[in-house]
Amino acid sequence: MKQDSDLRNNLKSIRTRLGMSQQDLANIAGVTRQTISGVESGQYAPSVAITLKLAKALGCQVEDLFWLEQDLPEIEAILAKPVTINQPLRVSLARVGGQWIAYPLVGKEAFRQDMIPADGETVALDGFPGISKLSNPEEEAEKHIDANTVKVRLLDDNLEALHNTVVIAGCAPVISLWARATERWHPQLRVHFTFANSMAALHSLCRGEAHIAGMHLYDPKTGEHNVPFVREVLAGKSAVVITLGLWEEGLLVPSGNPKGWETLSDLVKAKATIINRETGAGSRMLLERKLQEAQIPFDTVKGFEHIVTSHQDVAQAVAFGLADAGISTASIATTFGLGFIPLHQSRYDLVILKEYLEESPIQQLLSTLGHRMVHSQLEVLGGYDISKIGEVVATV
Protein backbone atom coordinates (compact mmCIF):
# COMPACT_ATOMS: atom_id res chain seq x y z
CA MET A 1 0.00 0.00 0.00
CA LYS A 2 1.28 3.48 -0.79
CA GLN A 3 2.47 5.90 1.84
CA ASP A 4 -0.17 7.67 3.97
CA SER A 5 1.23 11.06 5.03
CA ASP A 6 -1.10 11.19 8.06
CA LEU A 7 -0.14 7.73 9.41
CA ARG A 8 2.42 7.68 12.22
CA ASN A 9 3.94 4.61 13.88
CA ASN A 10 5.92 3.58 16.93
CA LEU A 11 7.14 0.27 15.48
CA LYS A 12 10.91 0.76 15.66
CA SER A 13 10.88 2.02 19.23
CA ILE A 14 8.84 -0.91 20.56
CA ARG A 15 10.80 -3.44 18.49
CA THR A 16 14.22 -2.21 19.67
CA ARG A 17 13.05 -2.01 23.28
CA LEU A 18 12.21 -5.71 23.04
CA GLY A 19 15.64 -6.46 21.59
CA MET A 20 14.29 -7.59 18.21
CA SER A 21 15.87 -7.00 14.82
CA GLN A 22 13.75 -6.20 11.78
CA GLN A 23 14.27 -9.78 10.59
CA ASP A 24 13.24 -11.19 14.00
CA LEU A 25 9.97 -9.28 13.87
CA ALA A 26 9.40 -10.20 10.23
CA ASN A 27 9.82 -13.89 11.03
CA ILE A 28 7.36 -13.77 13.95
CA ALA A 29 4.76 -11.70 12.08
CA GLY A 30 5.11 -13.69 8.86
CA VAL A 31 6.07 -10.76 6.65
CA THR A 32 9.25 -9.69 4.85
CA ARG A 33 12.00 -7.62 6.41
CA GLN A 34 11.44 -5.05 3.65
CA THR A 35 7.86 -4.66 4.91
CA ILE A 36 9.09 -3.91 8.43
CA SER A 37 11.64 -1.41 7.08
CA GLY A 38 9.02 0.30 4.91
CA VAL A 39 6.55 0.63 7.78
CA GLU A 40 9.15 2.00 10.20
CA SER A 41 10.35 4.60 7.72
CA GLY A 42 6.80 5.69 6.95
CA GLN A 43 7.13 4.72 3.30
CA TYR A 44 4.56 1.94 3.55
CA ALA A 45 1.07 1.95 5.11
CA PRO A 46 0.33 -1.66 6.15
CA SER A 47 -2.95 -3.45 5.55
CA VAL A 48 -5.29 -4.28 8.43
CA ALA A 49 -4.06 -7.88 8.41
CA ILE A 50 -0.39 -6.88 8.66
CA THR A 51 -1.20 -4.30 11.34
CA LEU A 52 -2.88 -6.98 13.48
CA LYS A 53 0.02 -9.39 12.92
CA LEU A 54 2.55 -6.79 14.02
CA ALA A 55 0.60 -5.89 17.16
CA LYS A 56 0.26 -9.57 18.07
CA ALA A 57 3.97 -10.22 17.45
CA LEU A 58 4.95 -7.32 19.72
CA GLY A 59 2.34 -8.06 22.40
CA CYS A 60 0.74 -4.65 22.27
CA GLN A 61 -2.40 -2.88 21.06
CA VAL A 62 -2.75 -1.62 17.50
CA GLU A 63 -3.24 1.93 18.78
CA ASP A 64 0.14 1.70 20.54
CA LEU A 65 1.75 1.04 17.16
CA PHE A 66 -0.17 3.29 14.76
CA TRP A 67 -2.11 6.53 14.88
CA LEU A 68 -3.31 9.21 12.48
CA GLU A 69 -1.85 12.67 12.89
CA GLN A 70 -5.24 14.14 11.99
CA ASP A 71 -6.78 12.29 14.96
CA LEU A 72 -5.24 14.85 17.29
CA PRO A 73 -7.94 17.49 17.87
CA GLU A 74 -7.43 21.24 17.88
CA ILE A 75 -9.36 23.67 20.05
CA GLU A 76 -9.48 27.41 20.61
CA ALA A 77 -8.31 28.63 23.98
CA ILE A 78 -7.61 31.89 25.78
CA LEU A 79 -4.01 32.37 26.94
CA ALA A 80 -4.07 32.92 30.71
CA LYS A 81 -1.08 35.29 30.71
CA PRO A 82 0.99 37.13 28.09
CA VAL A 83 4.41 35.72 27.26
CA THR A 84 7.42 37.17 25.47
CA ILE A 85 8.96 33.91 24.21
CA ASN A 86 8.71 33.84 20.44
CA GLN A 87 8.27 30.07 20.00
CA PRO A 88 5.59 27.38 20.44
CA LEU A 89 4.49 27.12 24.06
CA ARG A 90 3.84 24.09 26.22
CA VAL A 91 0.52 24.72 27.99
CA SER A 92 -1.89 23.17 30.41
CA LEU A 93 -5.58 23.34 29.54
CA ALA A 94 -8.71 23.69 31.64
CA ARG A 95 -12.39 24.34 30.94
CA VAL A 96 -13.36 27.46 32.91
CA GLY A 97 -16.67 29.30 32.61
CA GLY A 98 -17.58 27.51 29.40
CA GLN A 99 -14.32 28.27 27.58
CA TRP A 100 -10.87 26.71 27.24
CA ILE A 101 -8.02 28.43 29.09
CA ALA A 102 -4.37 27.73 28.20
CA TYR A 103 -1.80 28.15 30.97
CA PRO A 104 1.76 28.63 29.62
CA LEU A 105 4.29 26.18 31.07
CA VAL A 106 7.12 28.71 31.19
CA GLY A 107 9.72 29.26 33.90
CA LYS A 108 8.60 28.24 37.38
CA GLU A 109 5.12 27.48 36.08
CA ALA A 110 6.57 24.43 34.30
CA PHE A 111 7.33 22.70 37.60
CA ARG A 112 5.04 21.44 40.34
CA GLN A 113 5.97 22.91 43.72
CA ASP A 114 2.80 22.16 45.68
CA MET A 115 2.84 20.19 48.92
CA ILE A 116 2.87 16.40 48.47
CA PRO A 117 0.10 14.51 50.34
CA ALA A 118 1.37 12.17 53.05
CA ASP A 119 0.69 8.45 53.25
CA GLY A 120 1.43 8.23 56.95
CA GLU A 121 2.88 9.82 60.07
CA THR A 122 5.66 8.57 62.32
CA VAL A 123 4.67 7.67 65.88
CA ALA A 124 6.69 9.17 68.76
CA LEU A 125 7.55 6.79 71.61
CA ASP A 126 9.67 7.20 74.74
CA GLY A 127 10.87 10.66 73.84
CA PHE A 128 12.22 9.73 70.41
CA PRO A 129 10.15 11.28 67.59
CA GLY A 130 8.99 8.49 65.36
CA ILE A 131 11.48 5.96 66.79
CA SER A 132 10.28 2.51 67.88
CA LYS A 133 10.28 1.69 71.59
CA LEU A 134 13.70 0.41 72.66
CA SER A 135 14.45 -2.41 75.08
CA ASN A 136 17.42 -0.48 76.50
CA PRO A 137 17.16 3.16 75.37
CA GLU A 138 20.32 4.39 77.10
CA GLU A 139 22.58 1.89 75.31
CA GLU A 140 20.77 1.42 72.01
CA ALA A 141 19.06 4.72 71.23
CA GLU A 142 21.85 6.05 69.00
CA LYS A 143 22.01 2.81 67.01
CA HIS A 144 18.27 2.78 66.37
CA ILE A 145 18.15 6.45 65.48
CA ASP A 146 21.01 6.03 63.00
CA ALA A 147 19.17 3.10 61.42
CA ASN A 148 16.05 5.26 60.99
CA THR A 149 13.84 2.56 62.46
CA VAL A 150 10.43 4.13 62.80
CA LYS A 151 6.77 3.30 63.32
CA VAL A 152 4.34 4.87 60.93
CA ARG A 153 0.61 5.50 61.37
CA LEU A 154 -1.01 5.23 57.96
CA LEU A 155 -3.37 7.99 56.93
CA ASP A 156 -5.18 5.75 54.43
CA ASP A 157 -6.05 2.05 54.45
CA ASN A 158 -5.34 1.72 50.73
CA LEU A 159 -2.32 -0.56 51.04
CA GLU A 160 -2.65 -1.53 47.38
CA ALA A 161 -1.58 1.96 46.35
CA LEU A 162 1.53 1.70 48.51
CA HIS A 163 2.42 -1.68 47.02
CA ASN A 164 1.98 -0.28 43.51
CA THR A 165 4.30 2.68 44.01
CA VAL A 166 7.52 2.94 42.01
CA VAL A 167 10.17 5.25 43.47
CA ILE A 168 12.52 7.03 41.07
CA ALA A 169 15.45 9.12 42.31
CA GLY A 170 16.88 11.57 39.81
CA CYS A 171 17.19 15.16 38.68
CA ALA A 172 15.65 15.19 35.18
CA PRO A 173 12.35 17.11 35.11
CA VAL A 174 11.20 14.85 32.25
CA ILE A 175 10.85 11.99 34.74
CA SER A 176 7.74 13.66 36.14
CA LEU A 177 6.32 13.98 32.59
CA TRP A 178 6.93 10.26 32.05
CA ALA A 179 5.43 9.43 35.44
CA ARG A 180 2.22 11.39 34.91
CA ALA A 181 1.71 9.89 31.45
CA THR A 182 2.21 6.39 32.87
CA GLU A 183 -0.34 6.95 35.63
CA ARG A 184 -2.96 7.80 33.01
CA TRP A 185 -2.68 4.31 31.45
CA HIS A 186 -2.20 2.47 34.73
CA PRO A 187 -4.48 4.17 37.29
CA GLN A 188 -3.45 1.71 40.02
CA LEU A 189 0.22 2.63 39.58
CA ARG A 190 1.84 5.46 41.51
CA VAL A 191 5.20 6.97 40.64
CA HIS A 192 7.01 8.83 43.38
CA PHE A 193 9.77 11.03 41.99
CA THR A 194 12.31 12.06 44.62
CA PHE A 195 14.82 14.72 43.59
CA ALA A 196 18.49 13.72 43.79
CA ASN A 197 21.59 14.49 41.76
CA SER A 198 23.13 11.64 39.79
CA MET A 199 25.51 10.29 42.45
CA ALA A 200 22.97 10.75 45.23
CA ALA A 201 20.36 8.87 43.16
CA LEU A 202 22.77 6.00 42.57
CA HIS A 203 23.62 5.74 46.26
CA SER A 204 19.90 5.89 47.08
CA LEU A 205 19.36 2.90 44.79
CA CYS A 206 22.26 1.07 46.43
CA ARG A 207 20.78 1.70 49.90
CA GLY A 208 17.43 0.28 48.86
CA GLU A 209 15.63 3.63 49.00
CA ALA A 210 14.54 3.69 45.34
CA HIS A 211 13.59 1.26 42.59
CA ILE A 212 15.21 3.32 39.84
CA ALA A 213 18.05 5.85 39.76
CA GLY A 214 18.30 8.43 36.99
CA MET A 215 21.77 9.72 36.13
CA HIS A 216 23.86 11.63 33.59
CA LEU A 217 27.54 11.29 34.45
CA TYR A 218 30.44 11.11 32.00
CA ASP A 219 33.73 9.33 32.68
CA PRO A 220 36.48 10.98 30.59
CA LYS A 221 38.90 8.09 31.28
CA THR A 222 36.71 5.50 29.54
CA GLY A 223 34.61 7.80 27.36
CA GLU A 224 31.50 6.12 28.79
CA HIS A 225 28.36 7.58 30.30
CA ASN A 226 27.09 6.33 33.66
CA VAL A 227 28.15 2.66 33.47
CA PRO A 228 31.58 3.07 35.16
CA PHE A 229 29.91 4.85 38.09
CA VAL A 230 27.22 2.17 38.32
CA ARG A 231 29.85 -0.58 38.47
CA GLU A 232 31.72 1.23 41.23
CA VAL A 233 28.81 2.21 43.45
CA LEU A 234 26.71 -0.95 42.98
CA ALA A 235 29.64 -3.36 43.42
CA GLY A 236 28.15 -6.76 44.27
CA LYS A 237 24.68 -5.86 43.01
CA SER A 238 23.23 -6.75 39.60
CA ALA A 239 21.56 -3.97 37.65
CA VAL A 240 20.31 -3.01 34.20
CA VAL A 241 21.04 0.38 32.60
CA ILE A 242 18.30 1.67 30.27
CA THR A 243 18.50 4.85 28.20
CA LEU A 244 15.88 7.55 28.66
CA GLY A 245 17.45 9.85 26.10
CA LEU A 246 20.33 12.08 25.07
CA TRP A 247 20.21 15.69 26.17
CA GLU A 248 22.28 18.75 25.38
CA GLU A 249 24.13 20.15 28.39
CA GLY A 250 25.74 23.54 28.39
CA LEU A 251 25.73 27.07 29.76
CA LEU A 252 22.50 28.92 30.43
CA VAL A 253 22.99 32.63 29.71
CA PRO A 254 20.58 35.59 29.58
CA SER A 255 18.00 35.56 26.81
CA GLY A 256 19.53 36.29 23.42
CA ASN A 257 23.09 35.94 24.84
CA PRO A 258 23.59 39.75 24.72
CA LYS A 259 27.30 39.51 25.58
CA GLY A 260 27.92 37.21 22.63
CA TRP A 261 29.70 34.58 24.72
CA GLU A 262 30.67 31.45 22.79
CA THR A 263 32.84 29.48 25.21
CA LEU A 264 33.36 28.97 28.91
CA SER A 265 36.66 30.83 28.60
CA ASP A 266 34.78 33.88 27.28
CA LEU A 267 32.75 34.03 30.48
CA VAL A 268 35.78 33.65 32.75
CA LYS A 269 37.70 36.36 30.87
CA ALA A 270 34.69 38.67 31.24
CA LYS A 271 34.63 37.92 35.00
CA ALA A 272 31.06 36.70 34.63
CA THR A 273 29.42 35.11 37.67
CA ILE A 274 28.82 31.40 37.16
CA ILE A 275 26.48 29.66 39.54
CA ASN A 276 27.45 26.08 40.43
CA ARG A 277 25.81 22.82 41.51
CA GLU A 278 26.52 20.60 44.50
CA THR A 279 29.12 17.82 44.59
CA GLY A 280 27.82 14.69 42.87
CA ALA A 281 25.75 16.57 40.31
CA GLY A 282 26.46 15.81 36.66
CA SER A 283 26.31 19.54 35.89
CA ARG A 284 29.09 20.29 38.36
CA MET A 285 31.26 17.48 36.96
CA LEU A 286 30.78 18.91 33.46
CA LEU A 287 31.75 22.42 34.59
CA GLU A 288 34.86 21.14 36.38
CA ARG A 289 35.91 19.01 33.41
CA LYS A 290 35.54 21.89 30.94
CA LEU A 291 37.49 24.21 33.24
CA GLN A 292 40.28 21.65 33.51
CA GLU A 293 40.37 21.20 29.73
CA ALA A 294 40.72 24.97 29.35
CA GLN A 295 43.36 25.02 32.15
CA ILE A 296 41.29 27.45 34.19
CA PRO A 297 41.76 27.15 37.99
CA PHE A 298 38.49 26.74 39.86
CA ASP A 299 39.29 29.56 42.28
CA THR A 300 39.52 32.06 39.42
CA VAL A 301 35.89 31.50 38.46
CA LYS A 302 33.61 34.08 40.01
CA GLY A 303 30.71 32.40 41.82
CA PHE A 304 32.22 28.89 41.68
CA GLU A 305 31.39 28.29 45.36
CA HIS A 306 27.85 29.66 45.02
CA ILE A 307 25.84 26.43 45.10
CA VAL A 308 22.25 25.65 44.13
CA THR A 309 20.72 22.18 44.06
CA SER A 310 18.60 21.77 40.93
CA HIS A 311 18.39 22.59 37.23
CA GLN A 312 15.47 24.90 37.99
CA ASP A 313 17.49 26.82 40.59
CA VAL A 314 20.28 27.38 38.07
CA ALA A 315 17.82 28.70 35.50
CA GLN A 316 16.09 30.97 38.00
CA ALA A 317 19.41 32.44 39.15
CA VAL A 318 20.25 33.37 35.55
CA ALA A 319 16.73 34.52 34.69
CA PHE A 320 16.56 36.79 37.77
CA GLY A 321 20.03 38.25 37.16
CA LEU A 322 21.58 36.66 40.26
CA ALA A 323 24.18 34.97 38.06
CA ASP A 324 25.44 35.45 34.51
CA ALA A 325 25.53 31.75 33.64
CA GLY A 326 25.20 28.21 34.96
CA ILE A 327 25.32 24.64 33.69
CA SER A 328 22.02 22.96 32.77
CA THR A 329 20.26 21.56 29.70
CA ALA A 330 18.85 22.94 26.45
CA SER A 331 15.31 22.01 27.49
CA ILE A 332 15.63 24.01 30.71
CA ALA A 333 16.97 26.98 28.72
CA THR A 334 13.96 26.79 26.41
CA THR A 335 11.51 26.53 29.29
CA PHE A 336 12.90 29.65 30.96
CA GLY A 337 13.44 31.58 27.72
CA LEU A 338 17.22 31.74 28.24
CA GLY A 339 20.17 31.60 25.85
CA PHE A 340 22.17 28.39 25.63
CA ILE A 341 25.81 27.56 24.82
CA PRO A 342 26.13 23.80 24.17
CA LEU A 343 29.08 22.00 25.77
CA HIS A 344 28.31 18.28 25.79
CA GLN A 345 25.68 15.77 24.71
CA SER A 346 25.01 13.57 27.71
CA ARG A 347 23.12 10.30 27.96
CA TYR A 348 20.48 10.17 30.67
CA ASP A 349 20.04 6.59 31.88
CA LEU A 350 17.76 4.73 34.25
CA VAL A 351 19.48 2.22 36.55
CA ILE A 352 17.33 -0.61 37.94
CA LEU A 353 18.38 -3.48 40.18
CA LYS A 354 17.65 -6.80 38.45
CA GLU A 355 15.76 -8.01 41.50
CA TYR A 356 13.09 -5.38 40.80
CA LEU A 357 12.63 -6.06 37.09
CA GLU A 358 9.96 -8.77 37.47
CA GLU A 359 7.76 -6.67 39.74
CA SER A 360 4.51 -5.70 38.04
CA PRO A 361 4.66 -1.94 38.82
CA ILE A 362 8.19 -1.75 37.38
CA GLN A 363 7.13 -3.62 34.24
CA GLN A 364 4.12 -1.35 33.78
CA LEU A 365 6.27 1.76 34.11
CA LEU A 366 8.98 0.56 31.72
CA SER A 367 6.42 -0.61 29.16
CA THR A 368 5.32 2.99 28.60
CA LEU A 369 8.77 4.09 27.40
CA GLY A 370 7.67 2.95 23.96
CA HIS A 371 4.34 4.79 23.99
CA ARG A 372 3.84 7.68 21.62
CA MET A 373 2.40 9.99 24.30
CA VAL A 374 5.62 9.73 26.32
CA HIS A 375 7.58 10.45 23.15
CA SER A 376 5.36 13.44 22.37
CA GLN A 377 5.91 14.94 25.82
CA LEU A 378 9.70 14.67 25.50
CA GLU A 379 9.80 15.86 21.88
CA VAL A 380 7.74 19.00 22.52
CA LEU A 381 9.95 19.82 25.50
CA GLY A 382 12.93 20.13 23.15
CA GLY A 383 16.61 19.39 23.65
CA TYR A 384 16.18 15.60 23.79
CA ASP A 385 17.13 12.86 21.36
CA ILE A 386 14.88 9.93 22.24
CA SER A 387 15.69 7.71 19.27
CA LYS A 388 17.18 5.13 21.65
CA ILE A 389 14.65 5.46 24.47
CA GLY A 390 14.09 2.18 26.31
CA GLU A 391 17.26 0.49 25.00
CA VAL A 392 19.30 -1.58 27.45
CA VAL A 393 22.82 -0.18 27.18
CA ALA A 394 24.47 -2.33 29.85
CA THR A 395 23.97 -5.01 32.48
CA VAL A 396 26.29 -5.00 35.49
Buried (B, 14 or more C-beta within 10 A) or exposed (E): EEEBEEBBBBBBBBBBBBEBEBEBBBBBBEBEBEBBBBBBEBEBBBEEEBBEBBBEBBEBEEEBBBBEEEEEEEEEBEEBEEBEBEEEEBBEEEEEEEEEBBBBBBBEBBBEEEEEEEBEEBBEBEEBEBBBEBEEBEEEBEEBBEEEEBBEEEEEEEEEEEEBBBBBBBBBBBBBBBBBBBBEBBEEBBBBBBBBBBBBBBBBBBEEBBBBBBBBBBBEEEEBBBBBBBBEBBEEBEBBBBBBBBBBBBBBBBBEBEBEBEEBBBBBEBEBBBBBBBEBBBBBBBBBBBBEEEEBEEEEBBBBEBBBBBBBBBBBBBBEEBBBBBBBBBBBBBBBBBBBBEBBBBBBBBBBBEEBBEBEBBEBBBBBBBBBBBBEBBEEBBBBBBEBBBBBBBEB
